[in-house]
């Protein structure tokens, strides 16, 4: 199944595609340990909901990492 994460097309192969699985396919292990926010089709998803949030073909996921600055 193909979906988009940060505008990049990715394919995930699983019987039960969830947001958690998609993020594990896209993010490096180091990135997975960092703080980040996720929106699925423009709607914020809480980290506690990743395992049970289903993703569908063509969905758009945005992963946002905090930046330092001032």
N, C-alpha and C positions, 0 to 999 in steps of 0.2 A: 504494500500500500504506500502511495506517495502522499506526503504532506509537506508543508513549508515551515521551516524554522528560521526566523530572521531573514526571510526572503529566499533562503536556499532550499532547493528541493531535496528531500531525503526520502529514502525508502525504508520501511520497517516491515519485517516479516514475523508476524505473530498472530495467533488465533484470537487474542484479546488485546487489541491495541489500546494502550492507555497513555496518558500524558507522561507518566513516569518512564515507561519503556521508550517513548520517543526522546525524552531528555537524556536518557542513558545512552542512546545511540548517537546523539548529537554532541553532547558535552564531553570534554575530557574528564578523567577522574579528578584532576585538580579543580576544574571549574565546578564540578558537582559538589565539592566541599565548600565553595564560596557562597556568599549570600547573593541571591538574585530574585527577581520578581518575574512572574510568567503571566502572559495574557493569551487566552485561546480565543481566536476569532474576535479579538478586541475586548474580551471580558477577563478581568483579573481572576486568577485561580489560586487559592490558598495552598501552601505547600502540603498541608495535611490531606488535601483532596487529590493530589497527583495520582496516587495508586488507583483510585476508583473513577477518575475522569476519563471517559472514552474519547478517543480521537477518531476522526473519519477521513476518508480520502479527500484531499484537497484542503483540509483545515489549515489555518494559518496560526502559528505559534510565535510569539515574540518573547525573547528572553532578554531581560534588562539587568545589567550589572551596575551597582553603584559606582560612581566615579568620584575621585577626590579633587578638590579644587577650591578656589576661593577668590 
